Amino acid sequence: MRCPYCGGDDTQVKDSRPSEDGAAIRRRRVCVTCGGRFTTFERVQLRELTVLKRSGRRVPFDREKLMRSVLTALRKRPVDAERVEQMVSGVVRRLESLGENEVTSEQIGLMVMEALRAVDDVAYVRFASVYRDFREAKDFGAFLEEFVPRGDD
């Protein structure tokens, strides 16, 4: 493992333990060259995934990008980090278990929306507004009508 501080490739593992959800191993490392300390995570990867974008481009799946998108939707919402990690890990496991090496950005978006809806309604609506690319207020209103149907009071 290369040191993020000096770039040295001689690091030692000082401590290893499972993460909170057991889906990863957390390793505390120290660089022999500069003495810098840092943490790495090791996760099981069932297959290499490629994302087929709407534009037709193919890019490697990036778990960290998925995490950033989810965290953006959850910004200032009362959801703890462990729950977010479990949700993202669940989405990744579902994608890997599809049995395909290539997944569409649409499949990913739908799975994330489904997971966010179960975690936090506000984050779900935030993510949906970006994912569905609302252009006007009426698009947002139509989505909210689907999400929260009005009662016939």
C-alpha positions as CSV (number, residue, x, y, z in Angstrom):
1,M,0.0,0.0,0.0
2,R,1.4,3.3,-1.0
3,C,1.7,6.1,1.6
4,P,-0.7,9.0,0.9
5,Y,1.8,11.5,2.4
6,C,5.2,10.7,0.9
7,G,4.3,8.1,-1.8
8,G,6.5,5.5,-0.2
9,D,5.5,1.9,-0.9
10,D,6.8,0.4,2.4
11,T,3.9,0.5,4.9
12,Q,3.1,-1.7,7.8
13,V,-0.3,-2.8,9.1
14,K,-0.5,-1.9,12.8
15,D,-4.1,-2.9,13.5
16,S,-6.9,-4.8,11.7
17,R,-10.5,-5.2,12.6
18,P,-13.8,-5.7,10.9
19,S,-15.9,-2.6,10.2
20,E,-19.2,-1.9,12.0
21,D,-21.3,-3.9,9.5
22,G,-18.7,-6.6,9.0
23,A,-18.6,-6.0,5.2
24,A,-15.1,-4.6,5.3
25,I,-11.8,-4.9,7.2
26,R,-10.4,-1.7,8.6
27,R,-6.6,-1.6,8.6
28,R,-4.5,1.0,10.5
29,R,-1.2,1.5,8.7
30,V,2.1,3.4,9.3
31,C,4.6,4.4,6.6
32,V,8.1,3.2,7.3
33,T,9.6,6.1,5.4
34,C,7.9,9.2,6.9
35,G,6.0,7.7,9.9
36,G,2.6,8.9,8.5
37,R,-0.4,7.0,9.8
38,F,-3.5,6.3,7.7
39,T,-6.5,3.9,7.5
40,T,-7.5,1.6,4.6
41,F,-10.5,-0.5,4.1
42,E,-10.6,-3.9,2.4
43,R,-13.9,-5.1,0.9
44,V,-15.1,-8.2,-0.9
45,Q,-15.6,-7.5,-4.6
46,L,-17.6,-10.1,-6.4
47,R,-17.0,-8.8,-9.9
48,E,-15.6,-5.8,-11.8
49,L,-18.5,-3.6,-12.7
50,T,-18.7,-1.2,-15.7
51,V,-21.3,1.5,-15.8
52,L,-23.1,2.2,-19.1
53,K,-23.9,5.9,-18.9
54,R,-26.9,7.5,-20.7
55,S,-24.5,9.0,-23.2
56,G,-23.3,5.5,-24.2
57,R,-19.9,5.9,-22.5
58,R,-18.6,3.0,-20.3
59,V,-16.8,3.8,-17.1
60,P,-15.6,1.7,-14.2
61,F,-18.0,1.5,-11.3
62,D,-16.8,3.8,-8.5
63,R,-18.2,3.0,-5.0
64,E,-16.8,6.2,-3.6
65,K,-18.7,8.2,-6.3
66,L,-21.9,6.4,-5.2
67,M,-21.1,7.2,-1.6
68,R,-20.6,10.9,-2.4
69,S,-23.9,11.0,-4.2
70,V,-25.8,9.5,-1.3
71,L,-24.0,11.7,1.2
72,T,-25.0,14.8,-0.9
73,A,-28.6,13.7,-0.8
74,L,-28.4,13.1,3.0
75,R,-26.6,16.3,3.8
76,K,-27.9,17.8,7.1
77,R,-30.3,14.8,7.6
78,P,-30.4,12.8,10.8
79,V,-29.0,9.5,9.4
80,D,-26.0,8.0,11.1
81,A,-22.8,7.1,9.1
82,E,-23.2,3.3,9.8
83,R,-26.7,3.3,8.3
84,V,-25.3,5.1,5.2
85,E,-22.5,2.6,4.9
86,Q,-24.9,-0.3,5.2
87,M,-27.2,1.2,2.6
88,V,-24.4,1.8,0.1
89,S,-22.9,-1.7,0.7
90,G,-26.4,-3.2,0.1
91,V,-26.7,-1.4,-3.2
92,V,-23.3,-2.5,-4.3
93,R,-24.0,-6.1,-3.3
94,R,-27.3,-6.0,-5.3
95,L,-25.5,-4.7,-8.4
96,E,-22.8,-7.3,-8.1
97,S,-25.4,-10.1,-7.7
98,L,-27.2,-9.1,-10.9
99,G,-24.7,-11.5,-12.6
100,E,-23.7,-8.9,-15.2
101,N,-20.3,-7.1,-15.5
102,E,-22.1,-4.1,-17.0
103,V,-24.8,-2.1,-15.3
104,T,-26.7,1.0,-16.5
105,S,-26.6,4.2,-14.6
106,E,-30.4,3.9,-14.6
107,Q,-30.2,0.6,-12.7
108,I,-27.9,2.2,-10.1
109,G,-30.2,5.3,-9.8
110,L,-33.3,3.2,-9.3
111,M,-31.6,1.1,-6.6
112,V,-30.3,4.2,-4.8
113,M,-33.7,5.8,-4.9
114,E,-35.3,2.7,-3.5
115,A,-32.7,2.5,-0.7
116,L,-33.0,6.2,0.1
117,R,-36.8,6.1,0.3
118,A,-36.5,3.5,3.0
119,V,-33.9,5.6,4.9
120,D,-35.1,9.3,4.6
121,D,-37.9,10.9,2.5
122,V,-36.1,14.2,2.1
123,A,-32.9,12.6,0.8
124,Y,-35.0,10.5,-1.6
125,V,-36.6,13.5,-3.1
126,R,-33.3,15.3,-3.3
127,F,-31.7,12.4,-5.1
128,A,-34.7,11.9,-7.4
129,S,-34.6,15.6,-8.4
130,V,-31.0,15.2,-9.7
131,Y,-31.4,11.6,-11.0
132,R,-34.6,12.4,-13.0
133,D,-33.1,15.8,-14.1
134,F,-36.0,18.0,-13.2
135,R,-36.0,21.0,-15.5
136,E,-38.9,23.1,-14.2
137,A,-40.9,23.4,-11.0
138,K,-43.8,21.5,-12.6
139,D,-41.5,18.5,-13.0
140,F,-40.8,18.6,-9.3
141,G,-44.5,19.0,-8.6
142,A,-45.5,16.1,-10.7
143,F,-42.9,13.9,-8.9
144,L,-44.2,15.0,-5.5
145,E,-47.7,14.2,-6.6
146,E,-46.6,10.6,-7.3
147,F,-44.6,10.4,-4.0
148,V,-47.3,11.9,-1.8
149,P,-50.7,11.4,-3.4
150,R,-53.3,14.0,-2.1
151,G,-56.2,12.6,-0.1
152,D,-59.8,13.4,-1.2
153,D,-60.6,15.4,1.9
